[in-house]
Amino acid sequence: MMDETIRAEIAGRLKALVHSVAPDAEFVAKYGGTIIQSALGQPKSQFCGVFEYKNHVSLEFTNGAQLDDPKKILEGSGKHRRHLKFVSMADIDDKESKDFLRQAYRLQNSLT
């Protein structure tokens, strides 16, 4: 089981990264985590979410299947969603989180 403090640090860093990419985004506590919407009060503008689990922290992308992922870093095989799992702070940079967040934010803004 992952230490709760490490999970909280990773989740906090991911939320700060989201804020750096999407400064006007709205953070909403939902589904046991935090979903992030690009437009205030607009649930359909959700583009990602941060969720803490027992053994990792997950950054989930609403339309992740549409993101450019030539290195096959994203996980998941559903019709729409994809995610990244983090077990250390280093994973945040190693898994190109900021690039995927930028893509997800741009994609969502083009859809709404």
Phi and psi in radians as a Rosetta constraint file:
Dihedral C 1 N 2 CA 2 C 2 CIRCULARHARMONIC -1.350 0.35
Dihedral N 2 CA 2 C 2 N 3 CIRCULARHARMONIC 2.461 0.35
Dihedral C 2 N 3 CA 3 C 3 CIRCULARHARMONIC -1.068 0.35
Dihedral N 3 CA 3 C 3 N 4 CIRCULARHARMONIC 2.337 0.35
Dihedral C 3 N 4 CA 4 C 4 CIRCULARHARMONIC -1.034 0.35
Dihedral N 4 CA 4 C 4 N 5 CIRCULARHARMONIC -0.641 0.35
Dihedral C 4 N 5 CA 5 C 5 CIRCULARHARMONIC -1.123 0.35
Dihedral N 5 CA 5 C 5 N 6 CIRCULARHARMONIC -0.734 0.35
Dihedral C 5 N 6 CA 6 C 6 CIRCULARHARMONIC -1.142 0.35
Dihedral N 6 CA 6 C 6 N 7 CIRCULARHARMONIC -0.745 0.35
Dihedral C 6 N 7 CA 7 C 7 CIRCULARHARMONIC -1.020 0.35
Dihedral N 7 CA 7 C 7 N 8 CIRCULARHARMONIC -0.788 0.35
Dihedral C 7 N 8 CA 8 C 8 CIRCULARHARMONIC -1.128 0.35
Dihedral N 8 CA 8 C 8 N 9 CIRCULARHARMONIC -0.680 0.35
Dihedral C 8 N 9 CA 9 C 9 CIRCULARHARMONIC -1.131 0.35
Dihedral N 9 CA 9 C 9 N 10 CIRCULARHARMONIC -0.770 0.35
Dihedral C 9 N 10 CA 10 C 10 CIRCULARHARMONIC -1.110 0.35
Dihedral N 10 CA 10 C 10 N 11 CIRCULARHARMONIC -0.826 0.35
Dihedral C 10 N 11 CA 11 C 11 CIRCULARHARMONIC -1.054 0.35
Dihedral N 11 CA 11 C 11 N 12 CIRCULARHARMONIC -0.734 0.35
Dihedral C 11 N 12 CA 12 C 12 CIRCULARHARMONIC -1.106 0.35
Dihedral N 12 CA 12 C 12 N 13 CIRCULARHARMONIC -0.738 0.35
Dihedral C 12 N 13 CA 13 C 13 CIRCULARHARMONIC -1.137 0.35
Dihedral N 13 CA 13 C 13 N 14 CIRCULARHARMONIC -0.701 0.35
Dihedral C 13 N 14 CA 14 C 14 CIRCULARHARMONIC -1.114 0.35
Dihedral N 14 CA 14 C 14 N 15 CIRCULARHARMONIC -0.730 0.35
Dihedral C 14 N 15 CA 15 C 15 CIRCULARHARMONIC -1.126 0.35
Dihedral N 15 CA 15 C 15 N 16 CIRCULARHARMONIC -0.664 0.35
Dihedral C 15 N 16 CA 16 C 16 CIRCULARHARMONIC -1.136 0.35
Dihedral N 16 CA 16 C 16 N 17 CIRCULARHARMONIC -0.668 0.35
Dihedral C 16 N 17 CA 17 C 17 CIRCULARHARMONIC -1.135 0.35
Dihedral N 17 CA 17 C 17 N 18 CIRCULARHARMONIC -0.750 0.35
Dihedral C 17 N 18 CA 18 C 18 CIRCULARHARMONIC -1.028 0.35
Dihedral N 18 CA 18 C 18 N 19 CIRCULARHARMONIC -0.810 0.35
Dihedral C 18 N 19 CA 19 C 19 CIRCULARHARMONIC -1.074 0.35
Dihedral N 19 CA 19 C 19 N 20 CIRCULARHARMONIC -0.621 0.35
Dihedral C 19 N 20 CA 20 C 20 CIRCULARHARMONIC -1.202 0.35
Dihedral N 20 CA 20 C 20 N 21 CIRCULARHARMONIC -0.539 0.35
Dihedral C 20 N 21 CA 21 C 21 CIRCULARHARMONIC -1.477 0.35
Dihedral N 21 CA 21 C 21 N 22 CIRCULARHARMONIC -0.668 0.35
Dihedral C 21 N 22 CA 22 C 22 CIRCULARHARMONIC -2.295 0.35
Dihedral N 22 CA 22 C 22 N 23 CIRCULARHARMONIC 1.327 0.35
Dihedral C 22 N 23 CA 23 C 23 CIRCULARHARMONIC -1.035 0.35
Dihedral N 23 CA 23 C 23 N 24 CIRCULARHARMONIC -0.444 0.35
Dihedral C 23 N 24 CA 24 C 24 CIRCULARHARMONIC -1.680 0.35
Dihedral N 24 CA 24 C 24 N 25 CIRCULARHARMONIC 0.081 0.35
Dihedral C 24 N 25 CA 25 C 25 CIRCULARHARMONIC -1.139 0.35
Dihedral N 25 CA 25 C 25 N 26 CIRCULARHARMONIC 2.678 0.35
Dihedral C 25 N 26 CA 26 C 26 CIRCULARHARMONIC -1.855 0.35
Dihedral N 26 CA 26 C 26 N 27 CIRCULARHARMONIC 2.282 0.35
Dihedral C 26 N 27 CA 27 C 27 CIRCULARHARMONIC -1.754 0.35
Dihedral N 27 CA 27 C 27 N 28 CIRCULARHARMONIC 2.173 0.35
Dihedral C 27 N 28 CA 28 C 28 CIRCULARHARMONIC -2.206 0.35
Dihedral N 28 CA 28 C 28 N 29 CIRCULARHARMONIC 2.185 0.35
Dihedral C 28 N 29 CA 29 C 29 CIRCULARHARMONIC -1.269 0.35
Dihedral N 29 CA 29 C 29 N 30 CIRCULARHARMONIC 2.077 0.35
Dihedral C 29 N 30 CA 30 C 30 CIRCULARHARMONIC -2.854 0.35
Dihedral N 30 CA 30 C 30 N 31 CIRCULARHARMONIC 2.596 0.35
Dihedral C 30 N 31 CA 31 C 31 CIRCULARHARMONIC 1.020 0.35
Dihedral N 31 CA 31 C 31 N 32 CIRCULARHARMONIC 0.501 0.35
Dihedral C 31 N 32 CA 32 C 32 CIRCULARHARMONIC 1.391 0.35
Dihedral N 32 CA 32 C 32 N 33 CIRCULARHARMONIC 0.208 0.35
Dihedral C 32 N 33 CA 33 C 33 CIRCULARHARMONIC -2.630 0.35
Dihedral N 33 CA 33 C 33 N 34 CIRCULARHARMONIC -2.630 0.35
Dihedral C 33 N 34 CA 34 C 34 CIRCULARHARMONIC -2.190 0.35
Dihedral N 34 CA 34 C 34 N 35 CIRCULARHARMONIC 2.108 0.35
Dihedral C 34 N 35 CA 35 C 35 CIRCULARHARMONIC -1.712 0.35
Dihedral N 35 CA 35 C 35 N 36 CIRCULARHARMONIC 2.646 0.35
Dihedral C 35 N 36 CA 36 C 36 CIRCULARHARMONIC -2.143 0.35
Dihedral N 36 CA 36 C 36 N 37 CIRCULARHARMONIC 2.223 0.35
Dihedral C 36 N 37 CA 37 C 37 CIRCULARHARMONIC -1.959 0.35
Dihedral N 37 CA 37 C 37 N 38 CIRCULARHARMONIC 2.481 0.35
Dihedral C 37 N 38 CA 38 C 38 CIRCULARHARMONIC -1.384 0.35
Dihedral N 38 CA 38 C 38 N 39 CIRCULARHARMONIC -0.368 0.35
Dihedral C 38 N 39 CA 39 C 39 CIRCULARHARMONIC -2.169 0.35
Dihedral N 39 CA 39 C 39 N 40 CIRCULARHARMONIC 2.286 0.35
Dihedral C 39 N 40 CA 40 C 40 CIRCULARHARMONIC -1.009 0.35
Dihedral N 40 CA 40 C 40 N 41 CIRCULARHARMONIC 2.289 0.35
Dihedral C 40 N 41 CA 41 C 41 CIRCULARHARMONIC 1.209 0.35
Dihedral N 41 CA 41 C 41 N 42 CIRCULARHARMONIC 0.270 0.35
Dihedral C 41 N 42 CA 42 C 42 CIRCULARHARMONIC -2.071 0.35
Dihedral N 42 CA 42 C 42 N 43 CIRCULARHARMONIC 1.511 0.35
Dihedral C 42 N 43 CA 43 C 43 CIRCULARHARMONIC -0.958 0.35
Dihedral N 43 CA 43 C 43 N 44 CIRCULARHARMONIC -0.510 0.35
Dihedral C 43 N 44 CA 44 C 44 CIRCULARHARMONIC -1.274 0.35
Dihedral N 44 CA 44 C 44 N 45 CIRCULARHARMONIC -0.128 0.35
Dihedral C 44 N 45 CA 45 C 45 CIRCULARHARMONIC -1.623 0.35
Dihedral N 45 CA 45 C 45 N 46 CIRCULARHARMONIC 0.164 0.35
Dihedral C 45 N 46 CA 46 C 46 CIRCULARHARMONIC -1.036 0.35
Dihedral N 46 CA 46 C 46 N 47 CIRCULARHARMONIC 2.274 0.35
Dihedral C 46 N 47 CA 47 C 47 CIRCULARHARMONIC -2.153 0.35
Dihedral N 47 CA 47 C 47 N 48 CIRCULARHARMONIC -0.284 0.35
Dihedral C 47 N 48 CA 48 C 48 CIRCULARHARMONIC -2.833 0.35
Dihedral N 48 CA 48 C 48 N 49 CIRCULARHARMONIC 3.074 0.35
Dihedral C 48 N 49 CA 49 C 49 CIRCULARHARMONIC -2.729 0.35
Dihedral N 49 CA 49 C 49 N 50 CIRCULARHARMONIC 2.673 0.35
Dihedral C 49 N 50 CA 50 C 50 CIRCULARHARMONIC -2.067 0.35
Dihedral N 50 CA 50 C 50 N 51 CIRCULARHARMONIC 2.203 0.35
Dihedral C 50 N 51 CA 51 C 51 CIRCULARHARMONIC -2.317 0.35
Dihedral N 51 CA 51 C 51 N 52 CIRCULARHARMONIC 2.335 0.35
Dihedral C 51 N 52 CA 52 C 52 CIRCULARHARMONIC -1.726 0.35
Dihedral N 52 CA 52 C 52 N 53 CIRCULARHARMONIC 2.227 0.35
Dihedral C 52 N 53 CA 53 C 53 CIRCULARHARMONIC -2.023 0.35
Dihedral N 53 CA 53 C 53 N 54 CIRCULARHARMONIC 3.085 0.35
Dihedral C 53 N 54 CA 54 C 54 CIRCULARHARMONIC -1.081 0.35
Dihedral N 54 CA 54 C 54 N 55 CIRCULARHARMONIC -0.688 0.35
Dihedral C 54 N 55 CA 55 C 55 CIRCULARHARMONIC -1.991 0.35
Dihedral N 55 CA 55 C 55 N 56 CIRCULARHARMONIC 0.022 0.35
Dihedral C 55 N 56 CA 56 C 56 CIRCULARHARMONIC -2.924 0.35
Dihedral N 56 CA 56 C 56 N 57 CIRCULARHARMONIC 3.007 0.35
Dihedral C 56 N 57 CA 57 C 57 CIRCULARHARMONIC -2.021 0.35
Dihedral N 57 CA 57 C 57 N 58 CIRCULARHARMONIC 2.462 0.35
Dihedral C 57 N 58 CA 58 C 58 CIRCULARHARMONIC -2.082 0.35
Dihedral N 58 CA 58 C 58 N 59 CIRCULARHARMONIC 2.376 0.35
Dihedral C 58 N 59 CA 59 C 59 CIRCULARHARMONIC -1.891 0.35
Dihedral N 59 CA 59 C 59 N 60 CIRCULARHARMONIC 1.967 0.35
Dihedral C 59 N 60 CA 60 C 60 CIRCULARHARMONIC -1.837 0.35
Dihedral N 60 CA 60 C 60 N 61 CIRCULARHARMONIC 2.393 0.35
Dihedral C 60 N 61 CA 61 C 61 CIRCULARHARMONIC -1.946 0.35
Dihedral N 61 CA 61 C 61 N 62 CIRCULARHARMONIC 2.127 0.35
Dihedral C 61 N 62 CA 62 C 62 CIRCULARHARMONIC -0.965 0.35
Dihedral N 62 CA 62 C 62 N 63 CIRCULARHARMONIC -0.819 0.35
Dihedral C 62 N 63 CA 63 C 63 CIRCULARHARMONIC -2.013 0.35
Dihedral N 63 CA 63 C 63 N 64 CIRCULARHARMONIC 0.748 0.35
Dihedral C 63 N 64 CA 64 C 64 CIRCULARHARMONIC -1.049 0.35
Dihedral N 64 CA 64 C 64 N 65 CIRCULARHARMONIC -0.477 0.35
Dihedral C 64 N 65 CA 65 C 65 CIRCULARHARMONIC -1.129 0.35
Dihedral N 65 CA 65 C 65 N 66 CIRCULARHARMONIC -0.344 0.35
Dihedral C 65 N 66 CA 66 C 66 CIRCULARHARMONIC -1.616 0.35
Dihedral N 66 CA 66 C 66 N 67 CIRCULARHARMONIC -0.068 0.35
Dihedral C 66 N 67 CA 67 C 67 CIRCULARHARMONIC -1.385 0.35
Dihedral N 67 CA 67 C 67 N 68 CIRCULARHARMONIC 2.578 0.35
Dihedral C 67 N 68 CA 68 C 68 CIRCULARHARMONIC -1.306 0.35
Dihedral N 68 CA 68 C 68 N 69 CIRCULARHARMONIC 2.060 0.35
Dihedral C 68 N 69 CA 69 C 69 CIRCULARHARMONIC -2.435 0.35
Dihedral N 69 CA 69 C 69 N 70 CIRCULARHARMONIC 1.142 0.35
Dihedral C 69 N 70 CA 70 C 70 CIRCULARHARMONIC -1.090 0.35
Dihedral N 70 CA 70 C 70 N 71 CIRCULARHARMONIC -0.461 0.35
Dihedral C 70 N 71 CA 71 C 71 CIRCULARHARMONIC -1.541 0.35
Dihedral N 71 CA 71 C 71 N 72 CIRCULARHARMONIC -0.010 0.35
Dihedral C 71 N 72 CA 72 C 72 CIRCULARHARMONIC 0.999 0.35
Dihedral N 72 CA 72 C 72 N 73 CIRCULARHARMONIC 0.850 0.35
Dihedral C 72 N 73 CA 73 C 73 CIRCULARHARMONIC -1.466 0.35
Dihedral N 73 CA 73 C 73 N 74 CIRCULARHARMONIC -0.640 0.35
Dihedral C 73 N 74 CA 74 C 74 CIRCULARHARMONIC -1.165 0.35
Dihedral N 74 CA 74 C 74 N 75 CIRCULARHARMONIC 2.539 0.35
Dihedral C 74 N 75 CA 75 C 75 CIRCULARHARMONIC -1.898 0.35
Dihedral N 75 CA 75 C 75 N 76 CIRCULARHARMONIC 2.726 0.35
Dihedral C 75 N 76 CA 76 C 76 CIRCULARHARMONIC 1.957 0.35
Dihedral N 76 CA 76 C 76 N 77 CIRCULARHARMONIC 2.684 0.35
Dihedral C 76 N 77 CA 77 C 77 CIRCULARHARMONIC -2.383 0.35
Dihedral N 77 CA 77 C 77 N 78 CIRCULARHARMONIC 0.238 0.35
Dihedral C 77 N 78 CA 78 C 78 CIRCULARHARMONIC -1.211 0.35
Dihedral N 78 CA 78 C 78 N 79 CIRCULARHARMONIC 3.082 0.35
Dihedral C 78 N 79 CA 79 C 79 CIRCULARHARMONIC -1.154 0.35
Dihedral N 79 CA 79 C 79 N 80 CIRCULARHARMONIC -0.602 0.35
Dihedral C 79 N 80 CA 80 C 80 CIRCULARHARMONIC -2.164 0.35
Dihedral N 80 CA 80 C 80 N 81 CIRCULARHARMONIC -0.929 0.35
Dihedral C 80 N 81 CA 81 C 81 CIRCULARHARMONIC -1.365 0.35
Dihedral N 81 CA 81 C 81 N 82 CIRCULARHARMONIC 2.625 0.35
Dihedral C 81 N 82 CA 82 C 82 CIRCULARHARMONIC -2.470 0.35
Dihedral N 82 CA 82 C 82 N 83 CIRCULARHARMONIC 2.831 0.35
Dihedral C 82 N 83 CA 83 C 83 CIRCULARHARMONIC -2.597 0.35
Dihedral N 83 CA 83 C 83 N 84 CIRCULARHARMONIC 2.876 0.35
Dihedral C 83 N 84 CA 84 C 84 CIRCULARHARMONIC -2.114 0.35
Dihedral N 84 CA 84 C 84 N 85 CIRCULARHARMONIC 2.413 0.35
Dihedral C 84 N 85 CA 85 C 85 CIRCULARHARMONIC -1.867 0.35
Dihedral N 85 CA 85 C 85 N 86 CIRCULARHARMONIC 2.434 0.35
Dihedral C 85 N 86 CA 86 C 86 CIRCULARHARMONIC -2.193 0.35
Dihedral N 86 CA 86 C 86 N 87 CIRCULARHARMONIC 2.275 0.35
Dihedral C 86 N 87 CA 87 C 87 CIRCULARHARMONIC -2.071 0.35
Dihedral N 87 CA 87 C 87 N 88 CIRCULARHARMONIC -0.103 0.35
Dihedral C 87 N 88 CA 88 C 88 CIRCULARHARMONIC -2.607 0.35
Dihedral N 88 CA 88 C 88 N 89 CIRCULARHARMONIC 2.824 0.35
Dihedral C 88 N 89 CA 89 C 89 CIRCULARHARMONIC -1.082 0.35
Dihedral N 89 CA 89 C 89 N 90 CIRCULARHARMONIC -0.609 0.35
Dihedral C 89 N 90 CA 90 C 90 CIRCULARHARMONIC -1.068 0.35
Dihedral N 90 CA 90 C 90 N 91 CIRCULARHARMONIC -0.532 0.35
Dihedral C 90 N 91 CA 91 C 91 CIRCULARHARMONIC -1.038 0.35
Dihedral N 91 CA 91 C 91 N 92 CIRCULARHARMONIC -0.506 0.35
Dihedral C 91 N 92 CA 92 C 92 CIRCULARHARMONIC -1.046 0.35
Dihedral N 92 CA 92 C 92 N 93 CIRCULARHARMONIC -0.801 0.35
Dihedral C 92 N 93 CA 93 C 93 CIRCULARHARMONIC -1.383 0.35
Dihedral N 93 CA 93 C 93 N 94 CIRCULARHARMONIC -0.728 0.35
Dihedral C 93 N 94 CA 94 C 94 CIRCULARHARMONIC -1.024 0.35
Dihedral N 94 CA 94 C 94 N 95 CIRCULARHARMONIC -0.574 0.35
Dihedral C 94 N 95 CA 95 C 95 CIRCULARHARMONIC -1.707 0.35
Dihedral N 95 CA 95 C 95 N 96 CIRCULARHARMONIC 0.299 0.35
Dihedral C 95 N 96 CA 96 C 96 CIRCULARHARMONIC 0.938 0.35
Dihedral N 96 CA 96 C 96 N 97 CIRCULARHARMONIC 0.719 0.35
Dihedral C 96 N 97 CA 97 C 97 CIRCULARHARMONIC -0.973 0.35
Dihedral N 97 CA 97 C 97 N 98 CIRCULARHARMONIC -0.768 0.35
Dihedral C 97 N 98 CA 98 C 98 CIRCULARHARMONIC -1.122 0.35
Dihedral N 98 CA 98 C 98 N 99 CIRCULARHARMONIC -0.688 0.35
Dihedral C 98 N 99 CA 99 C 99 CIRCULARHARMONIC -1.097 0.35
Dihedral N 99 CA 99 C 99 N 100 CIRCULARHARMONIC -0.791 0.35
Dihedral C 99 N 100 CA 100 C 100 CIRCULARHARMONIC -1.134 0.35
Dihedral N 100 CA 100 C 100 N 101 CIRCULARHARMONIC -0.657 0.35
Dihedral C 100 N 101 CA 101 C 101 CIRCULARHARMONIC -1.114 0.35
Dihedral N 101 CA 101 C 101 N 102 CIRCULARHARMONIC -0.755 0.35
Dihedral C 101 N 102 CA 102 C 102 CIRCULARHARMONIC -1.037 0.35
Dihedral N 102 CA 102 C 102 N 103 CIRCULARHARMONIC -0.815 0.35
Dihedral C 102 N 103 CA 103 C 103 CIRCULARHARMONIC -1.051 0.35
Dihedral N 103 CA 103 C 103 N 104 CIRCULARHARMONIC -0.819 0.35
Dihedral C 103 N 104 CA 104 C 104 CIRCULARHARMONIC -1.095 0.35
Dihedral N 104 CA 104 C 104 N 105 CIRCULARHARMONIC -0.716 0.35
Dihedral C 104 N 105 CA 105 C 105 CIRCULARHARMONIC -1.148 0.35
Dihedral N 105 CA 105 C 105 N 106 CIRCULARHARMONIC -0.814 0.35
Dihedral C 105 N 106 CA 106 C 106 CIRCULARHARMONIC -1.081 0.35
Dihedral N 106 CA 106 C 106 N 107 CIRCULARHARMONIC -0.765 0.35
Dihedral C 106 N 107 CA 107 C 107 CIRCULARHARMONIC -1.046 0.35
Dihedral N 107 CA 107 C 107 N 108 CIRCULARHARMONIC -0.846 0.35
Dihedral C 107 N 108 CA 108 C 108 CIRCULARHARMONIC -1.100 0.35
Dihedral N 108 CA 108 C 108 N 109 CIRCULARHARMONIC -0.691 0.35
Dihedral C 108 N 109 CA 109 C 109 CIRCULARHARMONIC -1.178 0.35
Dihedral N 109 CA 109 C 109 N 110 CIRCULARHARMONIC -0.475 0.35
Dihedral C 109 N 110 CA 110 C 110 CIRCULARHARMONIC -1.367 0.35
Dihedral N 110 CA 110 C 110 N 111 CIRCULARHARMONIC -0.355 0.35
Dihedral C 110 N 111 CA 111 C 111 CIRCULARHARMONIC -1.570 0.35
Dihedral N 111 CA 111 C 111 N 112 CIRCULARHARMONIC -0.388 0.35
